[in-house]
């Protein structure tokens, strides 16, 4: 059985920083499952993901629950 890895990236605003980070790291993610969790950003995070042709999963929280919330 092969181990499955999911990369979860929490984000709150800073869309351009997210773009730079993804441009630098997406080539290294390979076939891993990547999830961007938008913690109710006021910036257009989904648009930023389109800028880098992000093919992973995108989840947008309706309210900011903070990092590590239950």
Residue pairs with C-beta under 8 A, 6 or more apart in sequence:
4 33
5 32
5 33
6 32
6 33
6 34
6 35
7 29
7 32
7 33
7 34
7 35
8 34
8 35
8 37
9 18
9 21
9 34
9 35
9 36
9 37
10 37
10 39
10 67
11 18
11 36
11 37
11 38
11 39
11 41
11 45
12 38
12 39
12 40
12 41
12 64
13 41
13 42
13 43
13 45
14 43
15 41
15 43
15 44
15 45
15 47
15 48
16 48
18 36
18 45
18 48
18 49
19 48
19 51
19 52
22 49
22 52
22 54
23 52
26 34
26 52
26 54
33 56
33 57
34 54
34 56
34 57
35 56
35 57
35 58
35 59
36 45
36 49
36 54
36 56
36 57
36 58
36 59
37 59
37 61
38 45
38 46
38 58
38 59
38 60
38 61
39 61
39 64
39 65
39 66
39 67
40 60
40 61
40 62
40 63
40 64
40 65
41 60
45 58
45 60
46 58
46 60
49 58
